[in-house]
Amino acid sequence: MPRTIQERLARQVLLAPALVRRAAAGRATEAAERWILEQSKHVRQSYVREVLDRNGEHPHAEEIWMLRQSDAVRESYVREVLEG
């Protein structure tokens, strides 16, 4: 199944240089979008590989990805996104 334009753009922005990501984070309307854009290269690459590149292969791909992250990454998500 081909990726949507939104998925292709998300992939490009997540893997873009810091200047591009910071600009995108500044314009993001959702806390979760800002959060992922501010994560380390390693975390962003794993999200792209395990969620975006699997193209909807599994309905819970995002949740599975998050649960497999380190305690620090999960805690930052709770703090910055869920607790706001």
mmCIF file of the N, C-alpha and C atoms, coordinates in Angstrom:
data_MODEL
# 
_entry.id   MODEL 
# 
loop_
_atom_site.group_PDB 
_atom_site.id 
_atom_site.type_symbol 
_atom_site.label_atom_id 
_atom_site.label_alt_id 
_atom_site.label_comp_id 
_atom_site.label_asym_id 
_atom_site.label_entity_id 
_atom_site.label_seq_id 
_atom_site.pdbx_PDB_ins_code 
_atom_site.Cartn_x 
_atom_site.Cartn_y 
_atom_site.Cartn_z 
_atom_site.occupancy 
_atom_site.B_iso_or_equiv 
_atom_site.pdbx_formal_charge 
_atom_site.auth_seq_id 
_atom_site.auth_comp_id 
_atom_site.auth_asym_id 
_atom_site.auth_atom_id 
_atom_site.pdbx_PDB_model_num 
ATOM 1   N N  . MET A 1 1  ? 0.838  -1.167 0.000  1.00 0.00 ? 1  MET A N  1 
ATOM 2   C CA . MET A 1 1  ? 0.000  0.000  0.000  1.00 0.00 ? 1  MET A CA 1 
ATOM 3   C C  . MET A 1 1  ? 0.900  1.252  0.000  1.00 0.00 ? 1  MET A C  1 
ATOM 4   N N  . PRO A 1 2  ? 0.684  2.178  -0.897 1.00 0.00 ? 2  PRO A N  1 
ATOM 5   C CA . PRO A 1 2  ? 1.520  3.374  -0.955 1.00 0.00 ? 2  PRO A CA 1 
ATOM 6   C C  . PRO A 1 2  ? 1.287  4.276  0.257  1.00 0.00 ? 2  PRO A C  1 
ATOM 7   N N  . ARG A 1 3  ? 2.330  4.949  0.653  1.00 0.00 ? 3  ARG A N  1 
ATOM 8   C CA . ARG A 1 3  ? 2.223  5.893  1.761  1.00 0.00 ? 3  ARG A CA 1 
ATOM 9   C C  . ARG A 1 3  ? 1.461  7.128  1.330  1.00 0.00 ? 3  ARG A C  1 
ATOM 10  N N  . THR A 1 4  ? 0.798  7.740  2.297  1.00 0.00 ? 4  THR A N  1 
ATOM 11  C CA . THR A 1 4  ? 0.115  8.996  2.023  1.00 0.00 ? 4  THR A CA 1 
ATOM 12  C C  . THR A 1 4  ? 1.146  10.118 1.999  1.00 0.00 ? 4  THR A C  1 
ATOM 13  N N  . ILE A 1 5  ? 0.755  11.241 1.461  1.00 0.00 ? 5  ILE A N  1 
ATOM 14  C CA . ILE A 1 5  ? 1.642  12.403 1.445  1.00 0.00 ? 5  ILE A CA 1 
ATOM 15  C C  . ILE A 1 5  ? 2.010  12.772 2.874  1.00 0.00 ? 5  ILE A C  1 
ATOM 16  N N  . GLN A 1 6  ? 1.047  12.726 3.761  1.00 0.00 ? 6  GLN A N  1 
ATOM 17  C CA . GLN A 1 6  ? 1.298  13.073 5.162  1.00 0.00 ? 6  GLN A CA 1 
ATOM 18  C C  . GLN A 1 6  ? 2.364  12.152 5.774  1.00 0.00 ? 6  GLN A C  1 
ATOM 19  N N  . GLU A 1 7  ? 2.285  10.858 5.495  1.00 0.00 ? 7  GLU A N  1 
ATOM 20  C CA . GLU A 1 7  ? 3.274  9.916  6.020  1.00 0.00 ? 7  GLU A CA 1 
ATOM 21  C C  . GLU A 1 7  ? 4.656  10.183 5.435  1.00 0.00 ? 7  GLU A C  1 
ATOM 22  N N  . ARG A 1 8  ? 4.719  10.485 4.153  1.00 0.00 ? 8  ARG A N  1 
ATOM 23  C CA . ARG A 1 8  ? 6.014  10.780 3.528  1.00 0.00 ? 8  ARG A CA 1 
ATOM 24  C C  . ARG A 1 8  ? 6.619  12.044 4.109  1.00 0.00 ? 8  ARG A C  1 
ATOM 25  N N  . LEU A 1 9  ? 5.789  13.068 4.300  1.00 0.00 ? 9  LEU A N  1 
ATOM 26  C CA . LEU A 1 9  ? 6.274  14.316 4.885  1.00 0.00 ? 9  LEU A CA 1 
ATOM 27  C C  . LEU A 1 9  ? 6.727  14.104 6.326  1.00 0.00 ? 9  LEU A C  1 
ATOM 28  N N  . ALA A 1 10 ? 5.963  13.344 7.096  1.00 0.00 ? 10 ALA A N  1 
ATOM 29  C CA . ALA A 1 10 ? 6.334  13.069 8.480  1.00 0.00 ? 10 ALA A CA 1 
ATOM 30  C C  . ALA A 1 10 ? 7.690  12.383 8.530  1.00 0.00 ? 10 ALA A C  1 
ATOM 31  N N  . ARG A 1 11 ? 7.902  11.424 7.672  1.00 0.00 ? 11 ARG A N  1 
ATOM 32  C CA . ARG A 1 11 ? 9.179  10.710 7.628  1.00 0.00 ? 11 ARG A CA 1 
ATOM 33  C C  . ARG A 1 11 ? 10.323 11.675 7.306  1.00 0.00 ? 11 ARG A C  1 
ATOM 34  N N  . GLN A 1 12 ? 10.134 12.518 6.305  1.00 0.00 ? 12 GLN A N  1 
ATOM 35  C CA . GLN A 1 12 ? 11.187 13.458 5.908  1.00 0.00 ? 12 GLN A CA 1 
ATOM 36  C C  . GLN A 1 12 ? 11.502 14.449 7.013  1.00 0.00 ? 12 GLN A C  1 
ATOM 37  N N  . VAL A 1 13 ? 10.479 14.964 7.670  1.00 0.00 ? 13 VAL A N  1 
ATOM 38  C CA . VAL A 1 13 ? 10.702 15.951 8.730  1.00 0.00 ? 13 VAL A CA 1 
ATOM 39  C C  . VAL A 1 13 ? 11.365 15.303 9.944  1.00 0.00 ? 13 VAL A C  1 
ATOM 40  N N  . LEU A 1 14 ? 10.932 14.107 10.307 1.00 0.00 ? 14 LEU A N  1 
ATOM 41  C CA . LEU A 1 14 ? 11.528 13.433 11.459 1.00 0.00 ? 14 LEU A CA 1 
ATOM 42  C C  . LEU A 1 14 ? 13.010 13.126 11.254 1.00 0.00 ? 14 LEU A C  1 
ATOM 43  N N  . LEU A 1 15 ? 13.406 12.934 10.012 1.00 0.00 ? 15 LEU A N  1 
ATOM 44  C CA . LEU A 1 15 ? 14.809 12.613 9.726  1.00 0.00 ? 15 LEU A CA 1 
ATOM 45  C C  . LEU A 1 15 ? 15.602 13.831 9.255  1.00 0.00 ? 15 LEU A C  1 
ATOM 46  N N  . ALA A 1 16 ? 14.967 14.983 9.259  1.00 0.00 ? 16 ALA A N  1 
ATOM 47  C CA . ALA A 1 16 ? 15.599 16.219 8.774  1.00 0.00 ? 16 ALA A CA 1 
ATOM 48  C C  . ALA A 1 16 ? 16.601 16.768 9.793  1.00 0.00 ? 16 ALA A C  1 
ATOM 49  N N  . PRO A 1 17 ? 17.445 17.688 9.338  1.00 0.00 ? 17 PRO A N  1 
ATOM 50  C CA . PRO A 1 17 ? 18.379 18.359 10.257 1.00 0.00 ? 17 PRO A CA 1 
ATOM 51  C C  . PRO A 1 17 ? 17.622 19.138 11.342 1.00 0.00 ? 17 PRO A C  1 
ATOM 52  N N  . ALA A 1 18 ? 18.316 19.433 12.419 1.00 0.00 ? 18 ALA A N  1 
ATOM 53  C CA . ALA A 1 18 ? 17.718 20.086 13.589 1.00 0.00 ? 18 ALA A CA 1 
ATOM 54  C C  . ALA A 1 18 ? 16.983 21.374 13.236 1.00 0.00 ? 18 ALA A C  1 
ATOM 55  N N  . LEU A 1 19 ? 17.525 22.181 12.359 1.00 0.00 ? 19 LEU A N  1 
ATOM 56  C CA . LEU A 1 19 ? 16.896 23.448 11.987 1.00 0.00 ? 19 LEU A CA 1 
ATOM 57  C C  . LEU A 1 19 ? 15.477 23.226 11.452 1.00 0.00 ? 19 LEU A C  1 
ATOM 58  N N  . VAL A 1 20 ? 15.319 22.238 10.606 1.00 0.00 ? 20 VAL A N  1 
ATOM 59  C CA . VAL A 1 20 ? 14.007 21.917 10.012 1.00 0.00 ? 20 VAL A CA 1 
ATOM 60  C C  . VAL A 1 20 ? 13.069 21.381 11.088 1.00 0.00 ? 20 VAL A C  1 
ATOM 61  N N  . ARG A 1 21 ? 13.579 20.478 11.913 1.00 0.00 ? 21 ARG A N  1 
ATOM 62  C CA . ARG A 1 21 ? 12.737 19.887 12.969 1.00 0.00 ? 21 ARG A CA 1 
ATOM 63  C C  . ARG A 1 21 ? 12.288 20.929 13.985 1.00 0.00 ? 21 ARG A C  1 
ATOM 64  N N  . ARG A 1 22 ? 13.186 21.821 14.359 1.00 0.00 ? 22 ARG A N  1 
ATOM 65  C CA . ARG A 1 22 ? 12.804 22.874 15.315 1.00 0.00 ? 22 ARG A CA 1 
ATOM 66  C C  . ARG A 1 22 ? 11.711 23.768 14.735 1.00 0.00 ? 22 ARG A C  1 
ATOM 67  N N  . ALA A 1 23 ? 11.842 24.097 13.463 1.00 0.00 ? 23 ALA A N  1 
ATOM 68  C CA . ALA A 1 23 ? 10.814 24.918 12.811 1.00 0.00 ? 23 ALA A CA 1 
ATOM 69  C C  . ALA A 1 23 ? 9.480  24.169 12.793 1.00 0.00 ? 23 ALA A C  1 
ATOM 70  N N  . ALA A 1 24 ? 9.512  22.893 12.475 1.00 0.00 ? 24 ALA A N  1 
ATOM 71  C CA . ALA A 1 24 ? 8.284  22.088 12.445 1.00 0.00 ? 24 ALA A CA 1 
ATOM 72  C C  . ALA A 1 24 ? 7.687  21.964 13.845 1.00 0.00 ? 24 ALA A C  1 
ATOM 73  N N  . ALA A 1 25 ? 8.528  21.757 14.842 1.00 0.00 ? 25 ALA A N  1 
ATOM 74  C CA . ALA A 1 25 ? 8.041  21.639 16.221 1.00 0.00 ? 25 ALA A CA 1 
ATOM 75  C C  . ALA A 1 25 ? 7.362  22.930 16.668 1.00 0.00 ? 25 ALA A C  1 
ATOM 76  N N  . GLY A 1 26 ? 7.913  24.056 16.232 1.00 0.00 ? 26 GLY A N  1 
ATOM 77  C CA . GLY A 1 26 ? 7.327  25.338 16.584 1.00 0.00 ? 26 GLY A CA 1 
ATOM 78  C C  . GLY A 1 26 ? 5.959  25.561 15.978 1.00 0.00 ? 26 GLY A C  1 
ATOM 79  N N  . ARG A 1 27 ? 5.673  24.888 14.903 1.00 0.00 ? 27 ARG A N  1 
ATOM 80  C CA . ARG A 1 27 ? 4.384  25.035 14.223 1.00 0.00 ? 27 ARG A CA 1 
ATOM 81  C C  . ARG A 1 27 ? 3.421  23.883 14.521 1.00 0.00 ? 27 ARG A C  1 
ATOM 82  N N  . ALA A 1 28 ? 3.907  22.860 15.211 1.00 0.00 ? 28 ALA A N  1 
ATOM 83  C CA . ALA A 1 28 ? 3.072  21.690 15.529 1.00 0.00 ? 28 ALA A CA 1 
ATOM 84  C C  . ALA A 1 28 ? 1.937  22.094 16.467 1.00 0.00 ? 28 ALA A C  1 
ATOM 85  N N  . THR A 1 29 ? 0.761  21.581 16.199 1.00 0.00 ? 29 THR A N  1 
ATOM 86  C CA . THR A 1 29 ? -0.400 21.907 17.026 1.00 0.00 ? 29 THR A CA 1 
ATOM 87  C C  . THR A 1 29 ? -0.640 20.872 18.125 1.00 0.00 ? 29 THR A C  1 
ATOM 88  N N  . GLU A 1 30 ? -0.075 19.715 17.979 1.00 0.00 ? 30 GLU A N  1 
ATOM 89  C CA . GLU A 1 30 ? -0.258 18.632 18.949 1.00 0.00 ? 30 GLU A CA 1 
ATOM 90  C C  . GLU A 1 30 ? 1.014  18.444 19.783 1.00 0.00 ? 30 GLU A C  1 
ATOM 91  N N  . ALA A 1 31 ? 0.833  18.220 21.077 1.00 0.00 ? 31 ALA A N  1 
ATOM 92  C CA . ALA A 1 31 ? 1.968  18.008 21.977 1.00 0.00 ? 31 ALA A CA 1 
ATOM 93  C C  . ALA A 1 31 ? 2.790  16.782 21.565 1.00 0.00 ? 31 ALA A C  1 
ATOM 94  N N  . ALA A 1 32 ? 2.116  15.727 21.111 1.00 0.00 ? 32 ALA A N  1 
ATOM 95  C CA . ALA A 1 32 ? 2.828  14.510 20.700 1.00 0.00 ? 32 ALA A CA 1 
ATOM 96  C C  . ALA A 1 32 ? 3.710  14.762 19.479 1.00 0.00 ? 32 ALA A C  1 
ATOM 97  N N  . GLU A 1 33 ? 3.258  15.626 18.582 1.00 0.00 ? 33 GLU A N  1 
ATOM 98  C CA . GLU A 1 33 ? 4.071  15.971 17.410 1.00 0.00 ? 33 GLU A CA 1 
ATOM 99  C C  . GLU A 1 33 ? 5.323  16.717 17.845 1.00 0.00 ? 33 GLU A C  1 
ATOM 100 N N  . ARG A 1 34 ? 5.155  17.699 18.719 1.00 0.00 ? 34 ARG A N  1 
ATOM 101 C CA . ARG A 1 34 ? 6.309  18.445 19.227 1.00 0.00 ? 34 ARG A CA 1 
ATOM 102 C C  . ARG A 1 34 ? 7.270  17.510 19.939 1.00 0.00 ? 34 ARG A C  1 
ATOM 103 N N  . TRP A 1 35 ? 6.715  16.603 20.746 1.00 0.00 ? 35 TRP A N  1 
ATOM 104 C CA . TRP A 1 35 ? 7.536  15.687 21.528 1.00 0.00 ? 35 TRP A CA 1 
ATOM 105 C C  . TRP A 1 35 ? 8.427  14.831 20.623 1.00 0.00 ? 35 TRP A C  1 
ATOM 106 N N  . ILE A 1 36 ? 7.859  14.189 19.613 1.00 0.00 ? 36 ILE A N  1 
ATOM 107 C CA . ILE A 1 36 ? 8.664  13.307 18.767 1.00 0.00 ? 36 ILE A CA 1 
ATOM 108 C C  . ILE A 1 36 ? 9.700  14.105 17.984 1.00 0.00 ? 36 ILE A C  1 
ATOM 109 N N  . LEU A 1 37 ? 9.366  15.301 17.568 1.00 0.00 ? 37 LEU A N  1 
ATOM 110 C CA . LEU A 1 37 ? 10.323 16.126 16.825 1.00 0.00 ? 37 LEU A CA 1 
ATOM 111 C C  . LEU A 1 37 ? 11.512 16.543 17.684 1.00 0.00 ? 37 LEU A C  1 
ATOM 112 N N  . GLU A 1 38 ? 11.329 16.575 18.990 1.00 0.00 ? 38 GLU A N  1 
ATOM 113 C CA . GLU A 1 38 ? 12.389 16.990 19.904 1.00 0.00 ? 38 GLU A CA 1 
ATOM 114 C C  . GLU A 1 38 ? 13.206 15.815 20.444 1.00 0.00 ? 38 GLU A C  1 
ATOM 115 N N  . GLN A 1 39 ? 12.868 14.604 20.042 1.00 0.00 ? 39 GLN A N  1 
ATOM 116 C CA . GLN A 1 39 ? 13.590 13.436 20.533 1.00 0.00 ? 39 GLN A CA 1 
ATOM 117 C C  . GLN A 1 39 ? 14.937 13.273 19.822 1.00 0.00 ? 39 GLN A C  1 
ATOM 118 N N  . SER A 1 40 ? 15.782 12.431 20.406 1.00 0.00 ? 40 SER A N  1 
ATOM 119 C CA . SER A 1 40 ? 17.105 12.172 19.827 1.00 0.00 ? 40 SER A CA 1 
ATOM 120 C C  . SER A 1 40 ? 16.970 11.517 18.446 1.00 0.00 ? 40 SER A C  1 
ATOM 121 N N  . LYS A 1 41 ? 18.024 11.591 17.701 1.00 0.00 ? 41 LYS A N  1 
ATOM 122 C CA . LYS A 1 41 ? 18.042 10.990 16.363 1.00 0.00 ? 41 LYS A CA 1 
ATOM 123 C C  . LYS A 1 41 ? 17.718 9.499  16.440 1.00 0.00 ? 41 LYS A C  1 
ATOM 124 N N  . HIS A 1 42 ? 18.285 8.823  17.414 1.00 0.00 ? 42 HIS A N  1 
ATOM 125 C CA . HIS A 1 42 ? 18.053 7.385  17.572 1.00 0.00 ? 42 HIS A CA 1 
ATOM 126 C C  . HIS A 1 42 ? 16.567 7.081  17.783 1.00 0.00 ? 42 HIS A C  1 
ATOM 127 N N  . VAL A 1 43 ? 15.908 7.843  18.641 1.00 0.00 ? 43 VAL A N  1 
ATOM 128 C CA . VAL A 1 43 ? 14.481 7.630  18.927 1.00 0.00 ? 43 VAL A CA 1 
ATOM 129 C C  . VAL A 1 43 ? 13.655 7.925  17.681 1.00 0.00 ? 43 VAL A C  1 
ATOM 130 N N  . ARG A 1 44 ? 13.948 9.034  17.012 1.00 0.00 ? 44 ARG A N  1 
ATOM 131 C CA . ARG A 1 44 ? 13.203 9.381  15.799 1.00 0.00 ? 44 ARG A CA 1 
ATOM 132 C C  . ARG A 1 44 ? 13.395 8.340  14.710 1.00 0.00 ? 44 ARG A C  1 
ATOM 133 N N  . GLN A 1 45 ? 14.620 7.870  14.529 1.00 0.00 ? 45 GLN A N  1 
ATOM 134 C CA . GLN A 1 45 ? 14.876 6.841  13.510 1.00 0.00 ? 45 GLN A CA 1 
ATOM 135 C C  . GLN A 1 45 ? 14.115 5.556  13.823 1.00 0.00 ? 45 GLN A C  1 
ATOM 136 N N  . SER A 1 46 ? 14.069 5.179  15.090 1.00 0.00 ? 46 SER A N  1 
ATOM 137 C CA . SER A 1 46 ? 13.345 3.949  15.432 1.00 0.00 ? 46 SER A CA 1 
ATOM 138 C C  . SER A 1 46 ? 11.848 4.122  15.191 1.00 0.00 ? 46 SER A C  1 
ATOM 139 N N  . TYR A 1 47 ? 11.307 5.322  15.457 1.00 0.00 ? 47 TYR A N  1 
ATOM 140 C CA . TYR A 1 47 ? 9.893  5.579  15.183 1.00 0.00 ? 47 TYR A CA 1 
ATOM 141 C C  . TYR A 1 47 ? 9.604  5.472  13.689 1.00 0.00 ? 47 TYR A C  1 
ATOM 142 N N  . VAL A 1 48 ? 10.450 6.067  12.883 1.00 0.00 ? 48 VAL A N  1 
ATOM 143 C CA . VAL A 1 48 ? 10.279 6.000  11.429 1.00 0.00 ? 48 VAL A CA 1 
ATOM 144 C C  . VAL A 1 48 ? 10.328 4.543  10.962 1.00 0.00 ? 48 VAL A C  1 
ATOM 145 N N  . ARG A 1 49 ? 11.326 3.816  11.421 1.00 0.00 ? 49 ARG A N  1 
ATOM 146 C CA . ARG A 1 49 ? 11.523 2.432  10.999 1.00 0.00 ? 49 ARG A CA 1 
ATOM 147 C C  . ARG A 1 49 ? 10.391 1.514  11.476 1.00 0.00 ? 49 ARG A C  1 
ATOM 148 N N  . GLU A 1 50 ? 10.013 1.641  12.750 1.00 0.00 ? 50 GLU A N  1 
ATOM 149 C CA . GLU A 1 50 ? 9.075  0.694  13.343 1.00 0.00 ? 50 GLU A CA 1 
ATOM 150 C C  . GLU A 1 50 ? 7.608  1.083  13.205 1.00 0.00 ? 50 GLU A C  1 
ATOM 151 N N  . VAL A 1 51 ? 7.334  2.347  12.931 1.00 0.00 ? 51 VAL A N  1 
ATOM 152 C CA . VAL A 1 51 ? 5.935  2.777  12.805 1.00 0.00 ? 51 VAL A CA 1 
ATOM 153 C C  . VAL A 1 51 ? 5.637  3.240  11.383 1.00 0.00 ? 51 VAL A C  1 
ATOM 154 N N  . LEU A 1 52 ? 6.309  4.284  10.931 1.00 0.00 ? 52 LEU A N  1 
ATOM 155 C CA . LEU A 1 52 ? 5.987  4.852  9.616  1.00 0.00 ? 52 LEU A CA 1 
ATOM 156 C C  . LEU A 1 52 ? 6.337  3.918  8.458  1.00 0.00 ? 52 LEU A C  1 
ATOM 157 N N  . ASP A 1 53 ? 7.516  3.319  8.509  1.00 0.00 ? 53 ASP A N  1 
ATOM 158 C CA . ASP A 1 53 ? 7.942  2.473  7.388  1.00 0.00 ? 53 ASP A CA 1 
ATOM 159 C C  . ASP A 1 53 ? 7.166  1.162  7.297  1.00 0.00 ? 53 ASP A C  1 
ATOM 160 N N  . ARG A 1 54 ? 6.477  0.794  8.346  1.00 0.00 ? 54 ARG A N  1 
ATOM 161 C CA . ARG A 1 54 ? 5.677  -0.442 8.314  1.00 0.00 ? 54 ARG A CA 1 
ATOM 162 C C  . ARG A 1 54 ? 4.306  -0.205 7.709  1.00 0.00 ? 54 ARG A C  1 
ATOM 163 N N  . ASN A 1 55 ? 4.027  1.065  7.406  1.00 0.00 ? 55 ASN A N  1 
ATOM 164 C CA . ASN A 1 55 ? 2.867  1.427  6.587  1.00 0.00 ? 55 ASN A CA 1 
ATOM 165 C C  . ASN A 1 55 ? 1.554  0.804  7.054  1.00 0.00 ? 55 ASN A C  1 
ATOM 166 N N  . GLY A 1 56 ? 1.250  0.949  8.332  1.00 0.00 ? 56 GLY A N  1 
ATOM 167 C CA . GLY A 1 56 ? -0.030 0.443  8.836  1.00 0.00 ? 56 GLY A CA 1 
ATOM 168 C C  . GLY A 1 56 ? -0.101 -1.051 8.966  1.00 0.00 ? 56 GLY A C  1 
ATOM 169 N N  . GLU A 1 57 ? 1.034  -1.702 8.977  1.00 0.00 ? 57 GLU A N  1 
ATOM 170 C CA . GLU A 1 57 ? 1.104  -3.159 9.061  1.00 0.00 ? 57 GLU A CA 1 
ATOM 171 C C  . GLU A 1 57 ? 0.410  -3.707 10.313 1.00 0.00 ? 57 GLU A C  1 
ATOM 172 N N  . HIS A 1 58 ? 0.508  -2.999 11.393 1.00 0.00 ? 58 HIS A N  1 
ATOM 173 C CA . HIS A 1 58 ? -0.097 -3.430 12.652 1.00 0.00 ? 58 HIS A CA 1 
ATOM 174 C C  . HIS A 1 58 ? -0.899 -2.273 13.244 1.00 0.00 ? 58 HIS A C  1 
ATOM 175 N N  . PRO A 1 59 ? -2.143 -2.519 13.665 1.00 0.00 ? 59 PRO A N  1 
ATOM 176 C CA . PRO A 1 59 ? -2.991 -1.426 14.155 1.00 0.00 ? 59 PRO A CA 1 
ATOM 177 C C  . PRO A 1 59 ? -2.480 -0.763 15.436 1.00 0.00 ? 59 PRO A C  1 
ATOM 178 N N  . HIS A 1 60 ? -1.611 -1.431 16.170 1.00 0.00 ? 60 HIS A N  1 
ATOM 179 C CA . HIS A 1 60 ? -1.091 -0.883 17.426 1.00 0.00 ? 60 HIS A CA 1 
ATOM 180 C C  . HIS A 1 60 ? 0.402  -0.569 17.344 1.00 0.00 ? 60 HIS A C  1 
ATOM 181 N N  . ALA A 1 61 ? 0.891  -0.302 16.151 1.00 0.00 ? 61 ALA A N  1 
ATOM 182 C CA . ALA A 1 61 ? 2.328  -0.093 15.952 1.00 0.00 ? 61 ALA A CA 1 
ATOM 183 C C  . ALA A 1 61 ? 2.896  1.021  16.825 1.00 0.00 ? 61 ALA A C  1 
ATOM 184 N N  . GLU A 1 62 ? 2.178  2.132  16.937 1.00 0.00 ? 62 GLU A N  1 
ATOM 185 C CA . GLU A 1 62 ? 2.673  3.247  17.765 1.00 0.00 ? 62 GLU A CA 1 
ATOM 186 C C  . GLU A 1 62 ? 2.754  2.855  19.236 1.00 0.00 ? 62 GLU A C  1 
ATOM 187 N N  . GLU A 1 63 ? 1.741  2.185  19.703 1.00 0.00 ? 63 GLU A N  1 
ATOM 188 C CA . GLU A 1 63 ? 1.716  1.765  21.105 1.00 0.00 ? 63 GLU A CA 1 
ATOM 189 C C  . GLU A 1 63 ? 2.832  0.757  21.391 1.00 0.00 ? 63 GLU A C  1 
ATOM 190 N N  . ILE A 1 64 ? 3.017  -0.194 20.491 1.00 0.00 ? 64 ILE A N  1 
ATOM 191 C CA . ILE A 1 64 ? 4.086  -1.183 20.642 1.00 0.00 ? 64 ILE A CA 1 
ATOM 192 C C  . ILE A 1 64 ? 5.439  -0.473 20.666 1.00 0.00 ? 64 ILE A C  1 
ATOM 193 N N  . TRP A 1 65 ? 5.624  0.459  19.746 1.00 0.00 ? 65 TRP A N  1 
ATOM 194 C CA . TRP A 1 65 ? 6.885  1.205  19.683 1.00 0.00 ? 65 TRP A CA 1 
ATOM 195 C C  . TRP A 1 65 ? 7.138  1.916  21.013 1.00 0.00 ? 65 TRP A C  1 
ATOM 196 N N  . MET A 1 66 ? 6.134  2.617  21.522 1.00 0.00 ? 66 MET A N  1 
ATOM 197 C CA . MET A 1 66 ? 6.308  3.370  22.768 1.00 0.00 ? 66 MET A CA 1 
ATOM 198 C C  . MET A 1 66 ? 6.649  2.450  23.935 1.00 0.00 ? 66 MET A C  1 
ATOM 199 N N  . LEU A 1 67 ? 5.966  1.330  24.036 1.00 0.00 ? 67 LEU A N  1 
ATOM 200 C CA . LEU A 1 67 ? 6.221  0.410  25.144 1.00 0.00 ? 67 LEU A CA 1 
ATOM 201 C C  . LEU A 1 67 ? 7.621  -0.187 25.097 1.00 0.00 ? 67 LEU A C  1 
ATOM 202 N N  . ARG A 1 68 ? 8.229  -0.222 23.933 1.00 0.00 ? 68 ARG A N  1 
ATOM 203 C CA . ARG A 1 68 ? 9.582  -0.761 23.784 1.00 0.00 ? 68 ARG A CA 1 
ATOM 204 C C  . ARG A 1 68 ? 10.682 0.277  24.015 1.00 0.00 ? 68 ARG A C  1 
ATOM 205 N N  . GLN A 1 69 ? 10.293 1.521  24.253 1.00 0.00 ? 69 GLN A N  1 
ATOM 206 C CA . GLN A 1 69 ? 11.274 2.573  24.474 1.00 0.00 ? 69 GLN A CA 1 
ATOM 207 C C  . GLN A 1 69 ? 11.823 2.510  25.903 1.00 0.00 ? 69 GLN A C  1 
ATOM 208 N N  . SER A 1 70 ? 12.915 3.206  26.106 1.00 0.00 ? 70 SER A N  1 
ATOM 209 C CA . SER A 1 70 ? 13.535 3.248  27.430 1.00 0.00 ? 70 SER A CA 1 
ATOM 210 C C  . SER A 1 70 ? 12.615 3.957  28.422 1.00 0.00 ? 70 SER A C  1 
ATOM 211 N N  . ASP A 1 71 ? 12.893 3.744  29.696 1.00 0.00 ? 71 ASP A N  1 
ATOM 212 C CA . ASP A 1 71 ? 12.117 4.421  30.737 1.00 0.00 ? 71 ASP A CA 1 
ATOM 213 C C  . ASP A 1 71 ? 12.174 5.934  30.557 1.00 0.00 ? 71 ASP A C  1 
ATOM 214 N N  . ALA A 1 72 ? 13.344 6.455  30.233 1.00 0.00 ? 72 ALA A N  1 
ATOM 215 C CA . ALA A 1 72 ? 13.509 7.905  30.089 1.00 0.00 ? 72 ALA A CA 1 
ATOM 216 C C  . ALA A 1 72 ? 12.628 8.461  28.974 1.00 0.00 ? 72 ALA A C  1 
ATOM 217 N N  . VAL A 1 73 ? 12.552 7.758  27.862 1.00 0.00 ? 73 VAL A N  1 
ATOM 218 C CA . VAL A 1 73 ? 11.731 8.210  26.732 1.00 0.00 ? 73 VAL A CA 1 
ATOM 219 C C  . VAL A 1 73 ? 10.261 8.150  27.108 1.00 0.00 ? 73 VAL A C  1 
ATOM 220 N N  . ARG A 1 74 ? 9.839  7.054  27.700 1.00 0.00 ? 74 ARG A N  1 
ATOM 221 C CA . ARG A 1 74 ? 8.433  6.935  28.108 1.00 0.00 ? 74 ARG A CA 1 
ATOM 222 C C  . ARG A 1 74 ? 8.067  7.982  29.150 1.00 0.00 ? 74 ARG A C  1 
ATOM 223 N N  . GLU A 1 75 ? 8.939  8.213  30.111 1.00 0.00 ? 75 GLU A N  1 
ATOM 224 C CA . GLU A 1 75 ? 8.685  9.220  31.146 1.00 0.00 ? 75 GLU A CA 1 
ATOM 225 C C  . GLU A 1 75 ? 8.593  10.616 30.546 1.00 0.00 ? 75 GLU A C  1 
ATOM 226 N N  . SER A 1 76 ? 9.441  10.913 29.564 1.00 0.00 ? 76 SER A N  1 
ATOM 227 C CA . SER A 1 76 ? 9.367  12.241 28.952 1.00 0.00 ? 76 SER A CA 1 
ATOM 228 C C  . SER A 1 76 ? 8.046  12.410 28.205 1.00 0.00 ? 76 SER A C  1 
ATOM 229 N N  . TYR A 1 77 ? 7.542  11.330 27.605 1.00 0.00 ? 77 TYR A N  1 
ATOM 230 C CA . TYR A 1 77 ? 6.243  11.382 26.922 1.00 0.00 ? 77 TYR A CA 1 
ATOM 231 C C  . TYR A 1 77 ? 5.128  11.668 27.932 1.00 0.00 ? 77 TYR A C  1 
ATOM 232 N N  . VAL A 1 78 ? 5.166  10.966 29.039 1.00 0.00 ? 78 VAL A N  1 
ATOM 233 C CA . VAL A 1 78 ? 4.151  11.184 30.079 1.00 0.00 ? 78 VAL A CA 1 
ATOM 234 C C  . VAL A 1 78 ? 4.204  12.628 30.553 1.00 0.00 ? 78 VAL A C  1 
ATOM 235 N N  . ARG A 1 79 ? 5.393  13.089 30.867 1.00 0.00 ? 79 ARG A N  1 
ATOM 236 C CA . ARG A 1 79 ? 5.578  14.447 31.402 1.00 0.00 ? 79 ARG A CA 1 
ATOM 237 C C  . ARG A 1 79 ? 5.196  15.535 30.408 1.00 0.00 ? 79 ARG A C  1 
ATOM 238 N N  . GLU A 1 80 ? 5.680  15.415 29.176 1.00 0.00 ? 80 GLU A N  1 
ATOM 239 C CA . GLU A 1 80 ? 5.520  16.491 28.195 1.00 0.00 ? 80 GLU A CA 1 
ATOM 240 C C  . GLU A 1 80 ? 4.221  16.426 27.388 1.00 0.00 ? 80 GLU A C  1 
ATOM 241 N N  . VAL A 1 81 ? 3.672  15.225 27.205 1.00 0.00 ? 81 VAL A N  1 
ATOM 242 C CA . VAL A 1 81 ? 2.476  15.084 26.372 1.00 0.00 ? 81 VAL A CA 1 
ATOM 243 C C  . VAL A 1 81 ? 1.239  14.817 27.224 1.00 0.00 ? 81 VAL A C  1 
ATOM 244 N N  . LEU A 1 82 ? 1.291  13.802 28.040 1.00 0.00 ? 82 LEU A N  1 
ATOM 245 C CA . LEU A 1 82 ? 0.101  13.406 28.786 1.00 0.00 ? 82 LEU A CA 1 
ATOM 246 C C  . LEU A 1 82 ? -0.219 14.336 29.947 1.00 0.00 ? 82 LEU A C  1 
ATOM 247 N N  . GLU A 1 83 ? 0.815  14.778 30.660 1.00 0.00 ? 83 GLU A N  1 
ATOM 248 C CA . GLU A 1 83 ? 0.592  15.683 31.786 1.00 0.00 ? 83 GLU A CA 1 
ATOM 249 C C  . GLU A 1 83 ? 0.646  17.144 31.350 1.00 0.00 ? 83 GLU A C  1 
ATOM 250 N N  . GLY A 1 84 ? 1.252  17.374 30.212 1.00 0.00 ? 84 GLY A N  1 
ATOM 251 C CA . GLY A 1 84 ? 1.326  18.687 29.611 1.00 0.00 ? 84 GLY A CA 1 
ATOM 252 C C  . GLY A 1 84 ? 2.052  19.697 30.427 1.00 0.00 ? 84 GLY A C  1 
# 
